[in-house]
Every structure is written in structure tokens, then in C-alpha cells.
Amino acid sequence: MAKPSLPSVSLSGGKGSIRLDPTGLVLEQDGTLRRIPLPAVAEVRVDPSGRAAIVVLTAPDGTEARS
């Protein structure tokens, strides 16, 4: 059985930003600001093109991904 994927937030294109501040990660794109506390971040993946980033979030065992 395939392991379910962890929840994630993606940021792509030239009009978004991701930065680290004292509260955690701050993602901003299209006027939407998302703050993600560091304990909730499993990893950050950057597309080889450098134009997209995916923040993979942690989740307790048994949590199912939602879209």
C-alpha cells in the first residue's frame, strides 16, 4: 500500500515570496499571506528551475491529506 503524502503548500511563479521570520515561514502570493510555524514544517522543496517551492507540512500519524 502506498504511503499517503503529507499535506503541503506550494508557491510558484515570479510574484510570490517565501521568507523565514521569528514566527516561522511566511508565504505570500496573489495577496494571500500564510504563516506556518516551524514545528509544522517537515521540509521545503525547491523546483530545479528555482521558480517554485513546496512546503511539506508535518501531520500526526493517521492524518489524511485534504485538498
Sequence and secondary structure as in RCSB ss.txt:
>XXXX:A:sequence
MAKPSLPSVSLSGGKGSIRLDPTGLVLEQDGTLRRIPLPAVAEVRVDPSGRAAIVVLTAPDGTEARS
>XXXX:A:secstr
       EEEEESTTEEEEEETTEEEEEETTEEEEE GGGEEEEEE TTSSEEEEEE   TT     
